[in-house]
């Protein structure tokens, strides 16, 4: 038996496709990247006006559809309630007029009432059955559109109100019980209770409900579309008022980009767009003024550059002439000074050979000889420095036996170290090459300058010359050796402010007493020579703890 459905409840429509669908095979995900590419290309190629128009149109159309659907659904609910109430009344009236027909099993007694009920709108068919489900009368061409129930369950044994028995997408089936109507009689002692004789079943179509819902939807949608059209026209007007000034501003920008500096954006439109156009016009005017100023400055700058170029050319020529004159002067003066100086030193040595000299005379000759030697060293240093700065100094590469040369350099300085009672050591890497290609004279000059300064400023302790062969670098040429020369001492050290200018010409570190007897050119010349060899002299020193000078050079190795 089909359970009854109350008339005041919202029935659920039973569809044939409401069954559980079988599990489908997994589908491939949509080609989202392709869609994104298409959307991005459309966004790039479509104007802002069309973007805004399409978005507003779609939004308005969606709102119209939503409003029409909501209004149609609400109106359909009201029409549905009215039609269901009508069907229930038809079933109740028919049940009250069918008691005699069921009581005497005479269909003729109910045929007139059934035909009158069929005259109501949307009534498709009527059935009258007894309590055992046997059909007494059935009229209506479409009474079989709902499946027949074998028997109808009455919600309440004493109920007399109709109920909704079945429902499909196209129709309802209303059922109502048929009871006897006992009348009171003066001859009856007790009142006979009402007896259930059967039930009537009225099939009512939903055509009126569907037509009403469709007409409500169309009417609401038409009204919504009308208002949406008016709204779109207003938005279209606003869009044109917004995009026309923007388009004019964009065209003005394109003209300026193509070189038309006289292009200007027209005014008009909303206040913000008009302010933007005015700002653009003022910016173009300011740029024209700046460009004119830059043009004037550029013309003036070209004249100024030509003038400065001529001045620099003259200054360069004068500097070259002065440099040549200085080099010639230094070369001539060094020759002119060394000639009489050699004579003075020579005669001083000859006079010192006289055994009849007094101690005072011998001391004077020693002073003359040492002063001449100092002056000769100064002249040679100045001449070397001038040649290096003029770019005329050259390295004379020749085979050098490295270890004997280093031992000879140390032996030269060892006498000075022994006079000061300090040690002088030589530490050599056993992997040093036997013969290298280098400028022996310049290498001796560098090492003698470094060792001489170290011995000069060391009073306690000693001096160490350490020579090592370093591992080759990635850019080291084949057949070359990287050599490290390092001079360490335990002398007085160098302050930081003095270390900065120590390699400048005529600069010396230490106190005035310590600087006596020096020219201040040794380290400057040594640095220039090391740079010519492809290296750089480094310094690390602390006051009262000593100093450390070192440099690295790459030299060819003779096989």
C-alpha positions in Angstrom: 0.0 0.0 0.0 1.1 3.5 -0.8 1.4 5.7 2.3 -0.9 8.8 2.2 0.5 12.2 1.7 -1.0 15.1 3.7 -2.5 17.9 1.5 -0.8 20.7 3.4 2.7 19.3 2.9 5.0 20.0 0.0 5.2 16.6 -1.9 8.4 15.5 -3.5 8.2 14.7 -7.1 9.3 11.1 -7.8 11.3 10.9 -11.1 12.4 7.9 -13.0 16.0 9.3 -13.1 16.2 9.7 -9.3 17.8 6.3 -8.9 21.3 6.0 -7.9 23.5 6.3 -11.0 26.3 3.8 -11.5 29.8 5.0 -10.8 31.1 6.6 -13.9 34.6 6.3 -15.1 36.9 9.2 -14.1 37.1 11.9 -16.8 40.1 13.9 -17.8 40.2 17.3 -16.2 39.3 20.3 -18.4 42.1 21.9 -20.3 42.2 24.8 -17.9 45.6 26.2 -19.1 44.2 26.4 -22.7 41.1 28.2 -21.4 43.2 30.6 -19.4 45.3 31.4 -22.4 42.2 32.1 -24.5 40.7 34.3 -21.8 44.0 36.1 -21.4 44.2 36.7 -25.1 40.6 38.0 -25.2 41.3 40.3 -22.3 44.3 41.7 -24.1 42.7 42.2 -27.5 39.3 43.5 -26.3 38.8 47.1 -25.3 37.8 48.3 -21.9 34.5 49.5 -23.2 33.5 46.1 -24.5 34.8 44.5 -21.2 32.5 46.7 -19.2 29.5 46.3 -21.5 29.8 42.5 -21.5 30.1 42.3 -17.7 27.2 44.6 -17.1 25.0 42.8 -19.7 25.8 39.4 -18.3 25.2 40.6 -14.7 21.9 42.3 -15.6 20.7 39.2 -17.6 21.6 36.9 -14.8 19.7 39.2 -12.3 16.6 39.2 -14.6 16.7 35.4 -14.9 17.0 35.1 -11.1 14.2 37.5 -10.4 11.9 35.8 -13.0 12.7 32.4 -11.6 12.1 33.4 -8.0 8.8 35.1 -8.8 7.6 32.2 -10.9 8.5 29.8 -8.2 6.7 31.8 -5.5 3.6 32.2 -7.7 3.6 28.5 -8.6 3.6 27.6 -4.9 0.4 29.6 -4.4 -1.3 28.2 -7.6 -0.2 24.7 -6.5 -1.8 25.1 -3.1 -5.0 26.5 -4.7 -5.2 23.6 -7.2 -4.6 21.0 -4.5 -7.2 22.5 -2.3 -9.6 22.3 -5.3 -8.8 18.7 -5.9 -9.4 17.8 -2.3 -12.8 19.5 -2.3 -13.8 17.6 -5.5 -12.8 14.3 -3.9 -14.7 15.2 -0.7 -17.9 16.2 -2.5 -17.7 13.1 -4.7 -17.2 10.9 -1.6 -20.3 12.4 0.1 -22.4 11.6 -3.0 -21.1 8.1 -3.5 -22.3 6.4 -0.2 -25.5 5.0 -1.7 -23.7 3.6 -4.8 -21.2 1.8 -2.6 -23.9 0.7 0.0 -26.0 -0.9 -2.7 -23.2 -1.6 -5.2 -25.1 0.3 -7.8 -22.8 2.4 -10.1 -25.8 4.2 -11.6 -26.4 6.0 -8.3 -23.0 7.7 -8.5 -22.6 8.2 -12.3 -24.3 11.6 -12.3 -22.0 12.9 -9.4 -18.9 11.5 -11.2 -19.8 13.2 -14.4 -20.4 16.4 -12.5 -17.0 16.1 -10.9 -15.4 15.4 -14.3 -16.7 18.8 -15.4 -14.2 20.5 -13.1 -11.0 21.9 -14.8 -8.1 19.6 -15.0 -10.0 16.5 -13.6 -8.7 13.6 -15.7 -10.3 10.6 -14.2 -12.4 9.3 -11.3 -12.5 5.9 -9.6 -14.9 4.5 -6.9 -13.8 1.4 -5.1 -15.1 -0.5 -2.1 -13.2 -1.4 1.0 -11.8 -4.5 -0.7 -10.4 -2.5 -3.6 -13.0 -3.7 -6.1 -13.7 -1.1 -8.8 -17.3 0.1 -8.8 -17.1 2.9 -11.3 -14.3 4.5 -13.3 -14.8 7.4 -15.7 -12.4 9.7 -17.5 -10.2 9.2 -20.6 -6.9 9.6 -18.6 -7.7 7.9 -15.4 -5.0 5.3 -15.9 -2.1 7.8 -16.0 -1.3 7.0 -12.4 -0.6 3.4 -11.3 -3.5 1.8 -9.7 -3.4 1.1 -6.0 -4.6 -2.3 -4.9 -6.1 -0.7 -1.8 -6.1 2.7 -0.2 -5.0 3.1 3.4 -7.1 5.5 5.4 -5.0 7.8 7.5 -7.4 7.6 10.4 -10.2 5.1 11.0 -12.5 8.1 11.8 -11.1 10.5 9.3 -13.4 11.9 6.6 -11.0 14.5 5.0 -9.4 13.8 1.6 -5.7 13.3 1.2 -3.1 13.2 -1.6 -2.6 9.6 -2.5 0.0 9.8 -5.4 1.8 12.4 -7.5 3.8 12.5 -10.7 5.2 15.2 -12.8 1.9 15.7 -14.7 -0.8 14.9 -12.2 -2.1 14.4 -8.6 -4.3 11.6 -7.3 -6.6 12.6 -4.4 -8.5 10.0 -2.3 -11.4 10.5 0.1 -13.2 7.9 2.3 -16.8 7.1 1.8 -18.8 6.6 5.1 -22.4 5.7 5.8 -24.5 8.4 7.1 -26.7 7.0 9.8 -29.7 9.1 10.8 -31.3 9.2 14.2 -34.6 7.4 14.6 -37.0 7.5 17.4 -37.3 3.7 17.2 -33.6 3.0 17.7 -32.4 2.7 21.2 -28.7 3.2 20.3 -27.1 5.2 17.5 -25.4 3.1 14.8 -21.8 4.1 14.2 -20.6 5.2 10.7 -19.3 2.5 8.5 -16.5 2.8 5.9 -18.0 1.8 2.6 -14.9 2.5 0.3 -13.2 5.4 -1.2 -13.1 7.6 -4.2 -10.0 8.6 -6.2 -9.8 11.7 -8.3 -6.9 12.2 -10.8 -6.2 15.9 -11.4 -3.8 17.3 -14.1 -1.0 19.7 -13.5 -1.4 21.5 -16.8 -2.9 24.6 -15.2 0.0 24.7 -12.8 2.6 24.4 -15.6 0.9 27.0 -17.7 0.7 29.4 -14.8 4.3 28.9 -13.9 5.4 29.4 -17.5 3.3 32.5 -17.9 4.5 34.0 -14.6 8.1 33.3 -15.6 7.7 34.9 -19.0 5.9 37.9 -17.6 8.5 38.4 -14.9 11.3 37.8 -17.3 9.9 40.3 -19.8 9.5 43.0 -17.2 13.0 42.2 -15.9 14.5 42.4 -19.4 12.7 45.7 -20.0 14.2 47.2 -16.9 17.5 45.6 -17.7 17.5 47.1 -21.2 16.8 50.5 -19.8 19.6 50.0 -17.3 22.0 48.9 -20.0 21.2 51.9 -22.1 22.0 54.1 -19.1 25.2 52.2 -18.4 26.1 52.4 -22.1 25.8 56.2 -21.9 28.0 56.3 -18.9 30.5 54.0 -20.5 30.7 56.2 -23.6 31.1 59.2 -21.4 34.0 57.5 -19.6 35.8 55.7 -22.5 35.6 58.5 -25.1 37.9 60.8 -23.1 40.1 57.9 -22.3 40.4 56.9 -25.9 41.2 60.5 -26.9 43.9 60.6 -24.2 45.3 57.3 -25.4 45.5 58.7 -29.0 47.3 61.8 -27.8 49.8 59.6 -26.0 50.4 57.6 -29.2 51.0 60.8 -31.1 53.5 61.9 -28.5 55.2 58.5 -28.6 55.5 58.9 -32.4 57.3 62.2 -32.0 54.4 64.7 -32.2 55.2 66.8 -29.2 52.4 69.3 -30.0 49.6 66.7 -29.5 47.2 67.5 -26.7 44.4 65.5 -25.0 40.9 67.2 -25.4 39.1 68.1 -22.2 35.6 66.9 -21.2 34.2 63.8 -19.6 34.1 63.1 -15.9 36.0 65.3 -13.6 38.7 62.7 -12.9 39.3 62.0 -16.6 39.4 65.7 -17.3 41.9 66.3 -14.5 44.0 63.4 -16.0 43.9 65.0 -19.5 44.8 68.4 -18.1 47.7 66.8 -16.1 48.9 65.1 -19.3 48.8 68.3 -21.3 50.8 70.2 -18.6 53.3 67.3 -18.5 53.9 67.5 -22.3 54.3 71.3 -22.0 56.8 70.9 -19.2 58.7 68.3 -21.2 58.8 70.6 -24.2 60.3 73.3 -22.0 62.8 70.9 -20.5 63.7 69.6 -23.9 64.3 73.2 -25.1 66.5 73.9 -22.1 68.4 70.7 -22.6 68.9 71.5 -26.3 70.4 74.9 -25.3 72.6 73.3 -22.7 73.6 70.6 -25.2 74.7 73.2 -27.7 76.5 75.1 -25.0 78.0 71.8 -23.7 79.3 70.9 -27.1 81.1 74.3 -27.3 82.4 73.8 -23.8 83.6 70.3 -24.6 85.4 71.5 -27.6 87.0 74.3 -25.6 88.0 71.9 -22.8 89.3 69.4 -25.3 91.6 72.0 -26.8 92.7 73.0 -23.3 93.4 69.3 -22.4 95.2 68.8 -25.6 97.4 71.7 -24.9 97.9 70.6 -21.3 98.8 67.1 -22.4 101.3 68.5 -25.0 102.8 70.7 -22.3 103.0 67.9 -19.8 104.7 65.6 -22.4 107.2 68.4 -23.2 107.7 68.9 -19.4 108.1 65.2 -18.9 110.7 64.9 -21.7 112.5 67.9 -20.3 112.5 66.5 -16.8 113.8 63.1 -18.0 116.5 64.9 -20.1 117.3 67.1 -17.1 117.5 64.2 -14.7 119.6 62.1 -17.1 122.0 65.1 -17.7 122.1 66.1 -14.1 122.7 62.5 -12.9 125.6 62.3 -15.4 126.9 65.7 -14.5 126.6 65.0 -10.7 128.1 61.5 -10.8 131.2 62.6 -12.7 132.6 65.0 -10.0 131.1 62.8 -7.3 133.1 59.8 -8.4 136.2 62.0 -8.4 135.5 63.2 -4.9 134.9 59.7 -3.6 137.9 58.4 -5.5 140.3 61.1 -4.1 138.8 60.4 -0.6 139.7 56.7 -0.9 143.2 57.7 -2.2 143.8 60.0 0.7 142.6 57.4 3.2 145.5 55.2 2.0 148.0 57.6 3.4 149.3 56.2 6.7 150.3 59.5 8.1 146.8 60.8 8.5 145.7 61.9 12.0 142.5 60.3 13.4 140.7 63.6 12.9 141.7 63.7 9.2 140.8 60.0 8.7 137.4 60.6 10.3 136.8 63.6 7.9 137.7 61.4 4.9 135.2 58.7 6.1 132.5 61.4 6.4 133.3 62.6 2.9 133.2 59.0 1.5 129.9 58.0 3.2 128.2 61.3 2.2 129.3 60.8 -1.4 128.0 57.2 -1.3 124.7 58.4 0.1 124.4 61.1 -2.6 125.2 58.6 -5.3 122.5 56.3 -4.1 120.0 59.2 -4.0 120.9 60.1 -7.6 120.5 56.6 -8.8 117.1 56.2 -7.1 115.8 59.4 -8.5 116.9 58.4 -11.9 115.2 55.0 -11.6 112.0 56.5 -10.3 111.8 59.0 -13.1 112.4 56.3 -15.7 109.7 54.1 -14.2 107.1 56.9 -14.1 108.0 58.0 -17.6 107.4 54.4 -18.8 110.9 54.0 -20.1 112.0 51.3 -17.6 112.0 47.8 -19.1 112.6 44.4 -17.6 115.5 42.5 -19.0 114.4 38.8 -18.8 117.3 36.3 -18.6 117.8 32.9 -17.0 118.4 33.3 -13.2 119.6 30.6 -10.9 117.1 31.3 -8.2 118.6 29.7 -5.0 122.2 31.0 -5.5 120.8 34.5 -6.3 118.7 34.5 -3.1 121.7 33.4 -1.0 123.9 36.1 -2.5 121.3 38.8 -1.7 121.1 37.6 1.9 124.9 37.5 2.2 125.0 41.2 1.1 122.6 42.3 3.9 124.1 39.9 6.4 127.0 42.2 7.2 124.6 45.0 8.2 122.6 42.5 10.4 125.7 41.3 12.2 126.8 44.8 12.9 123.4 45.3 14.7 123.7 41.9 16.4 120.5 40.5 15.0 119.8 37.3 13.0 119.2 37.1 9.3 117.7 33.8 8.1 116.8 32.5 4.7 114.0 29.9 4.4 113.5 28.3 1.0 110.8 26.0 -0.3 112.4 22.7 -1.6 110.0 22.8 -4.6 111.5 26.0 -5.9 112.5 25.8 -9.6 116.2 25.8 -10.2 116.3 28.3 -13.1 113.6 30.9 -13.9 113.4 33.7 -16.5 113.4 37.1 -14.7 115.2 40.4 -14.5 118.0 39.5 -12.0 119.0 43.1 -11.4 115.5 44.3 -10.6 114.7 41.3 -8.4 117.9 42.0 -6.5 116.9 45.6 -6.1 113.5 44.7 -4.7 114.8 42.2 -2.2 117.7 44.4 -1.1 115.3 47.3 -0.5 112.9 45.1 1.6 115.7 43.4 3.6 117.7 46.6 4.1 114.6 48.4 5.6 113.9 45.3 7.7 117.4 45.3 9.2 117.4 49.0 9.5 114.3 49.2 11.7 115.0 46.0 13.7 117.1 46.3 16.9 116.2 43.1 18.7 115.4 39.7 17.2 115.9 39.1 13.6 114.8 39.2 10.0 113.6 36.3 7.8 113.4 36.0 4.0 111.0 33.2 3.1 110.5 32.1 -0.6 107.8 29.6 -1.5 106.3 28.0 -4.6 102.5 28.4 -4.6 100.0 26.1 -6.3 99.1 27.3 -9.8 95.8 29.2 -10.3 93.3 28.6 -13.1 94.7 31.5 -15.2 98.3 30.5 -14.6 100.0 30.0 -18.0 101.6 26.6 -18.6 105.3 26.5 -17.9 105.1 29.3 -15.3 105.6 29.1 -11.5 103.9 31.2 -8.9 106.5 32.4 -6.4 105.9 34.1 -3.0 108.6 36.4 -1.5 108.1 37.3 2.1 110.2 39.4 4.5 109.4 39.3 8.2 111.1 41.3 11.0 110.7 41.9 14.7 111.4 45.6 14.5 109.6 48.7 15.6 106.6 48.2 13.3 104.6 50.8 11.3 101.6 52.8 12.4 98.4 52.5 10.3 98.5 56.2 9.3 102.1 55.8 8.1 101.4 52.5 6.3 98.9 54.2 4.0 101.6 56.6 2.6 104.6 54.4 3.0 104.9 53.5 -0.7 104.8 57.1 -1.8 108.0 58.8 -3.0 110.2 60.5 -0.3 108.0 59.0 2.5 109.6 57.2 5.4 108.3 55.5 8.5 109.6 55.7 12.0 111.0 58.6 14.1 113.3 61.4 12.8 116.3 59.6 14.1 115.3 56.4 12.3 114.7 58.2 9.0 118.3 59.6 8.9 120.3 58.0 6.1 117.2 57.1 3.9 115.8 58.7 0.8 112.2 57.4 1.0 112.4 56.1 -2.6 113.2 52.4 -2.1 109.7 51.2 -1.4 108.2 53.4 -4.1 110.6 52.0 -6.6 110.1 48.4 -5.4 106.3 48.7 -5.7 106.6 50.0 -9.3 109.0 47.2 -10.2 106.8 44.5 -8.6 103.8 45.8 -10.6 105.9 45.6 -13.8 106.5 41.9 -12.9 102.7 41.4 -12.5 102.4 41.5 -8.7 101.7 43.8 -5.8 103.6 44.4 -2.6 101.4 43.8 0.5 102.1 45.1 4.0 101.0 43.8 7.4 102.5 45.6 10.5 101.9 46.4 14.2 103.7 48.9 16.3 106.5 47.3 18.5 105.7 43.8 17.0 107.3 43.9 13.6 106.3 44.1 10.0 105.7 41.7 7.2 106.1 42.6 3.5 105.3 40.1 0.7 104.5 39.9 -3.0 103.6 37.1 -5.5 104.8 36.9 -9.1 104.5 34.4 -11.9 107.7 33.7 -13.8 108.5 31.3 -16.6 110.5 28.2 -15.6 113.4 27.2 -17.8 113.4 23.5 -18.6 
